[in-house]
Amino acid sequence: MNRFEGLIAAPFTPMDKNGEVVYEAIPGYYDFLEKNKVVGAFINGSTGEGVSLSQREKMKIVECWTARSKEKKTVKVINLVGGTSYKECIENAQHATESGVDAIALLAPYYFKPAGAKQLAEFCAIVAQAVPQTPVYFYHIPVLSGCFVPMFDFLQEAAPIIPNLAGIKYTHEDFMDFLSCTHFMDGKFEMMWGRDENMLSALVLGTRSAVGSTFNYAAPLYYQMIEAFDNNDLPKARKLQQQSIDMIRLLGKYGGIATGKAYMKFIGKDLGQFRLPVKNMADNRYEKFVEDVNALNMQDLFSVVY
């Protein structure tokens, strides 16, 4: 599989007012990402509430995204298959492969946690070998998974036993570990950055692809940052990264991850709310949120709903 070059959005799962998945909204979501030059969709992840969805819901979401992908072939689809049970992960991986995803991703078991890199690699290998022709990425997000195994250690264990391992989605702040992974085996594995608020630092370390939730609604901001970095215009790149940080600070101010859907509503794409136990923004706070977003003065940096 060719490496990604650019932004990979972690899509939200469209929900109606009763918390049911609105599958028919997915083709339009695909088109929206395409028109904003997003090159990939990392579905059923944290932003997509994958851990809050049923097996059937996750599979149907895969079918909707891949059906559109087969028609247009512009936005590649990576499906996060799990999870705490490698049996369920295998079911999801095989279904995703049959549906036509471009790659799958694996998450560290977050209840019975692996004791170390060897156990983590063995867990991933069991799933990966069930779809030997499908590229596999590992999703490193210790703040949510609770698995703080260094990825350099993981690669040392995983490389010999997972021939279809393509790389890592790295959502952590350990730049030493990240750089060591980019150099491992002469750069064999793709290191996709997963922290939007310090993406500029990852560009310095050599990343050329990133996965993030804010790419859904602010893709132009990050593409301008990448362009400024590539042109050695670091003052502009730093300014854009600060604007990203200011935007992301509002996520915390208004309750956390669910505020991302408020941003989507702000740009004109209402995707409903998050499922419990995630706390959603109260209706009476949305007007104040809009005031704060307008105060950022970054209207030209938001994604466009055509």
Secondary structure as GFF3:
##gff-version 3
##sequence-region A 1 306
A	DSSP	beta_strand	6	9	.	.	.	ID=ss1
A	DSSP	three_ten_helix	23	25	.	.	.	ID=ss2
A	DSSP	alpha_helix	26	35	.	.	.	ID=ss3
A	DSSP	beta_strand	40	43	.	.	.	ID=ss4
A	DSSP	three_ten_helix	50	52	.	.	.	ID=ss5
A	DSSP	alpha_helix	55	72	.	.	.	ID=ss6
A	DSSP	beta_strand	76	80	.	.	.	ID=ss7
A	DSSP	alpha_helix	86	99	.	.	.	ID=ss8
A	DSSP	beta_strand	103	107	.	.	.	ID=ss9
A	DSSP	alpha_helix	117	128	.	.	.	ID=ss10
A	DSSP	beta_strand	136	140	.	.	.	ID=ss11
A	DSSP	alpha_helix	142	145	.	.	.	ID=ss12
A	DSSP	alpha_helix	151	158	.	.	.	ID=ss13
A	DSSP	beta_strand	165	170	.	.	.	ID=ss14
A	DSSP	alpha_helix	175	183	.	.	.	ID=ss15
A	DSSP	three_ten_helix	184	186	.	.	.	ID=ss16
A	DSSP	beta_strand	190	193	.	.	.	ID=ss17
A	DSSP	three_ten_helix	196	198	.	.	.	ID=ss18
A	DSSP	alpha_helix	199	204	.	.	.	ID=ss19
A	DSSP	beta_strand	209	212	.	.	.	ID=ss20
A	DSSP	alpha_helix	215	230	.	.	.	ID=ss21
A	DSSP	alpha_helix	234	253	.	.	.	ID=ss22
A	DSSP	alpha_helix	259	267	.	.	.	ID=ss23
A	DSSP	alpha_helix	283	295	.	.	.	ID=ss24
A	DSSP	three_ten_helix	299	301	.	.	.	ID=ss25
###
